[in-house]
Amino acid sequence: MKNKIAITSIASFSALGKTSEEVWTNYLNPKSHIVEKNIGDNSFLAVPISESLAEEVTALRNSDIKYKSLDNSVLYAILASRKAVAKAGWNDSAFGVNIGSSRGATQLFEQHHEEFLATGKTPTLASPTTTLGNISTWVAHDLKSGGPELSHSITCSTALHALLNGIAWLQAGMSERFLVGGSEAPLTAFTIAQMQALKIYSKSNDEFPCRALDLDKTKNSMVLGEGAAMACLEVGEQKNALAYVTGFGYATDDLQHSISITDEAECFQKSMKMALKDINPEDVDVIVMHAPGTIKGDKSEYKAIEKVFGTTLPMLTTNKWKVGHTFGASGLLNLELALLMIEHQQFIGVPFVEEKNPRKEIRNVLINAVGFGGNAVSILISNAL
């Protein structure tokens, strides 16, 4: 790395809660947050935010007339971003914003389209409130940031691509601080129907409907969740650093199908090797896997890890069995889990998967994310000691 990149805060807004203490407490509880939820005219497996957090979203929406027409994905991002910036102690406007989303204003877009089909008309603000750039723009407006504001969508690796972009701006000397993250509010009947059409959505009513990282499962078990997560990045050594980014990698598969990943996830092999450029693979203590709960997705990533790390693997985990797949926000929720494990020096595994390679100390954690199109990102973080 040309310059040290410090992670000086992280904040999230999801079914796990909104504070680091809540999130950690929920991770210590080996219970899934997947529930049956009424969405549209049917009931689906999903991981919604809690009623108390939903009330905060409503309060934010009602706090400013300009916020009344915004999609939940934007409001989730604002609430998580406020927390992240406050925790980092950023009291001025000298920072950039890069927040992405896989689906963007899904719920709002569907509502406006339904109205259009019924009446042939749309509300005045239908266009500006459903553009993808909405998320970073409104967060920048809310925080009164003075740096660049960028939005993007790179499917399920969106949040880690935001982190990559933040690193690039910082390493280039074009900024000294960057807020990065992802936000997703995909719990709509149409979005879930799309996942069901791909035959990857869980139909299980077991204790763990999503069997992420269970390599012996015979059925796909992905479940959608919602939420947002943001991290504050700064150049150089920082007294309040939670950890440092010590490696990063990215790659794209040579696709055999429009949504497929190769059998041994060559994109992950390349991204992980790139991220491990300056470190011995044996020094990686944990990998927070993408592992969406699909048969091929989980197995191909595991095979890629075996290719890179050989017979002695790091400890492996994922959080999608608990919080679901939050699409574009998932990579930063993975980062949050990694930071919490480093802070508490405790591994959070998957309750139905035996960890075969336990380690006593957690110093270096690799975080993976990949999305439709085989666009993998791997981020290596190391403790700040």
Salt bridges, closest charged atoms under 4 A:
GLU56 OE2 - LYS18 NZ 2.56
ASP64 OD2 - LYS66 NZ 3.17
ASP92 OD1 - ARG177 NH2 2.17
ASP142 OD2 - ARG82 NE 2.79
ASP214 OD2 - ARG211 NE 3.17
GLU237 OE2 - LYS4 NZ 3.40
ASP263 OD1 - LYS296 NZ 3.65
GLU264 OE1 - LYS307 NZ 3.73
ASP285 OD1 - ARG359 NH1 3.50
ASP285 OD1 - ARG363 NH2 3.39
ASP298 OD2 - LYS217 NZ 2.59
GLU343 OE1 - HIS344 NE2 3.95
